[in-house]
Every structure is written in C-alpha cells, then in structure tokens.
Amino acid sequence: MKTIELDESIALKSLAALAQSQRLRAFRALVVAGPQGLTPGVMAEQLEVSPSSLSFHLKELLHSGLVSCEQRGRNLIYRANFAQMNELLAYLSEHCCQGEACELSELSRGKSCDAC
C-alpha cells in the first residue's frame, strides 16, 4: 500500500467539518448524488433544513476542501470531493493494524484488521 501524503492539518480540517450533524448529512447527500452533485435548493429540501442554514454548512464544507462548487447557468452545483474523501479515509486507515498497512478495500467490506 502506498504512503498517504495527506497533510495532518488538512485531515483535521476535514474531520472538524464533518463533526457537525447537518454538515455530515449534507456531505453524505453529496456523496450519494455522485459526480452530478446537487443544487442547494434540492439539498435543503432533501435534508429538511432552511436554505440559510444549509448555506452556512456548505460554506464550511467548501472551506475544508471536502466539497466543490460550480456555477452552472443560474444554479450552483455542489459536489463531494471524492479524491479528498478517499485520501482522508486512507490517511485514517493507513496504519490501523498495529502499524501494518491495510487495504482500505478490505476495511470498507467490513473486515477487521485480522483480515489485512
């Protein structure tokens, strides 16, 4: 397994952004939406939150780098930054088993460190 080069400060910023329930829910909705992303209006409706509250949380996710935003016509499209999400997961699990490198794919299938 290759060494993960994610900076600790980036990992901390990402984890801090996800350590709030509305932001975690918003990020998960964007992950489910995939590369096509979601508009803030659709997200607010799905998550049953006010647009102003969602705007605040999306700003924090943008600042963390876990989310990107693109203007498409009159709409904003928010997307999960899958590359950073995967780097964060790899960073967290890189040496999870007593210093032994594990395959993230094994952990994502619910296997314990014994399976690495």
N, C-alpha and C positions, 0 to 999 in steps of 0.2 A: 504494500500500500504506500502511495506517495505521501510525503510530508505535506501537511496543510499549512499554507502560508498566510492564513487569516490573522491579521493583527489583533492582539488581545483587546485593544480599545474599540475596534470595530465589533468584536464579539460582544463586549459589554454594552455597547450602544444598541445592538440588535436585541439582546436579551432584555434590556431595560424597556425598549419599545414594546416588546411582547408581554411585559409583566403587568399589563392592564387589560382587564377583560374585554372592553369594547375594541381596543386595538387588536387583541388576539383574534376576536371574532371577525373583524374586518380583514385581517391578513388571511385567515383561513378561507373566507369567502373569495378572496382574490386567488388563492391557490386553487380552489375548486373551479373557478371561472377559467383558469388556464391562460394561455397566451393572448386570447382575445380581450381579457380584462373586463372591467365593469365601469359604468359611469357612477358618479356619486349618488345620483337620484335612485338608480336601481339598487345600489348598496344600502342606502338609507331605508328603502322600502323592505328589502330582504332582512335587514338586521333590526328593523323596527326602532330606529333611532332618529333623532332630529337631524336635519341636514347640517346645522351649525355645529352640533356635537361631533358628527362624523367628520366634518371638515377639519376640526381640531385634531382628531385622532389620525386622519390621513396625513396631515402635515408632520406629525411626529414619526409616522412610518416612513415618509419620504426622507426625513432628516436622518433616519437610521440607515437608509440605503436598502431596506427590505422591499420597498415599493418604488415603482417609477410612475411617472405621469406624462401623458402625451395629449396635446391639443389636437382634436380631430373635428374640423369644422367648428361648430359651436359647442361641442362637447369636450369634456375632459375624460380621458380613459386612464384608469388606474390599473396597474398590473403588478403582480408579485414578481420580485426579482429572484427568479429561481436559482440563478447562479450563486447569489449571496446566501440564500436559504440553504443550498446544498453545502456551501463552504462552511456555514455555521454548524450544520449537522455533523459534517466531517471533523471540524475542529473539536466539537464536544465529544466525539466518539473515537478520536484518533488513537488514544492510548487508554481505552476504557477498561481493559482487562489486565490489570496488574502490569501496566507498561507495555503490553503486547498490542501491536497494531491489529485492529479488527476490520473486517469488511463491513461497511455501512449497509450493504445489501443484506447481509446476514441479520444484523440488528433490526432492520426495517421489516423483516419477515417474522419478528417476534422471538428470534432465537436468543438465548442467553450468551454470555461471554464464553461459556463452556463449548459452544459450537464454533467459536472462532479458530 
